[in-house]
Amino acid sequence: MGQLRRSVLRGALSAGAAGLLIGGAAPLPGARARAVPTRTALGLRWLGVSGWELSFAGRSILFDPYLSRMPYADGGGALDGALPLRLDPAAVERVAEDGLAGAPELILVSHGHFDHIADVPQLLARPGWRDRRIRTLCDTTSRHLLSAMGTPAKRMNDVIPVYGGDHLQFDGYSVEVFRSLHSRQEDYTSFAPGRRDSAPTRPRTLGDLVEGRTLAFQVAVEGGPTVLLTGTSNFAERELTGARPDVAVIGMSGHAAIHGYPDRLLSVLGAPPLLVPGHHDDMVTPLGDSGVFRTASPEAVSALGRAAARQAAPGGCRVLTPRHLEVLDITGEADT
């Protein structure tokens, strides 16, 4: 999980004012706009924080679906790993029943922190989806955490451990897995580092859900766009060399400690035609609250836009602004 989210946004502001403008990657020489495949329609629904639903051809994939939006800060506003996990099963069920396209066939988990994995066990145990096969891709630490949180054995049998470097073929799409890095706080530390080699006792606190390996995923839909999904505001530059997604979902939580972010990321990706910011809301306002839309940071969107302007040919790289639980028509945007 990134830096303190009272300041998720303050960090984005400071990076936008300083880190993005000083020492960033040089603009791409001769960058050209790329056409996005649109034969297969694709929608992206923001679930808040770094969570997304990809929907296409009546099917869906979930990425980091965190819906409980539990308190994470102490009285002074600092991220407190000793706080208890306060899952919100009713909120998770509401979104699963009314806010998604349907049962996912795949859940992708970027790492083991609470704001990425905590609600996956409930979603996998959901009675309304019991007759649908749901596979989960995650690292081994996240697999052990899912088991410790009571994920049903039937679903655990469909957890596929991945490590980075994997490129898996599914029916009508593929998923490429990249080793990635977690974002760092302003003092260069990371929240709840660590790995698990076996299932621990049931997690009780935010800090019990440790990072493990951080991963990024690229979903390539046959006849449709290729989408890169990142869950943090950092990346392993050499791992992504050669990746050319049509759409990049980019974590925009505090990144002042990360050199040249997101300019370096856009440069190594070849300035994708469509960019979507993520992980840039307050993480706690309930998704059903009418004010949740106002908790997304406009400065995070602007900072990404400024980086896009520096890294792409004019008109060749656009930033889309997501709204909680609303579908972005990616193929429609690509045609405009």
Sequence and secondary structure as in RCSB ss.txt:
>XXXX:A:sequence
MGQLRRSVLRGALSAGAAGLLIGGAAPLPGARARAVPTRTALGLRWLGVSGWELSFAGRSILFDPYLSRMPYADG
GGALDGALPLRLDPAAVERVAEDGLAGAPELILVSHGHFDHIADVPQLLARPGWRDRRIRTLCDTTSRHLLSAMG
TPAKRMNDVIPVYGGDHLQFDGYSVEVFRSLHSRQEDYTSFAPGRRDSAPTRPRTLGDLVEGRTLAFQVAVEGGP
TVLLTGTSNFAERELTGARPDVAVIGMSGHAAIHGYPDRLLSVLGAPPLLVPGHHDDMVTPLGDSGVFRTASPEA
VSALGRAAARQAAPGGCRVLTPRHLEVLDITGEADT
>XXXX:A:secstr
  S TTTHHHHHHHIIIIITTSS     TT        SS  EEEEEETTEEEEEETTEEEEES        B T
TS B TTSB    HHHHHHIIIIISSS  SEEE   SSHHHHTTHHHHHT GGGTTS  EEEE HHHHHHHHHTT
  HHHHTTEEE  SS EEEETTEEEEEEE      TTS  SS    SS  S   BGGGS   S EEEEEEETTS 
EEEE  SS   HHHHTT   SEEEEE S  TTSTTTTHHHHHHHT  SEEEEES S S S TTSGGGGGGS HHH
HHHHHHHHHHHS TTS EE    BT EEEHHHHHH 
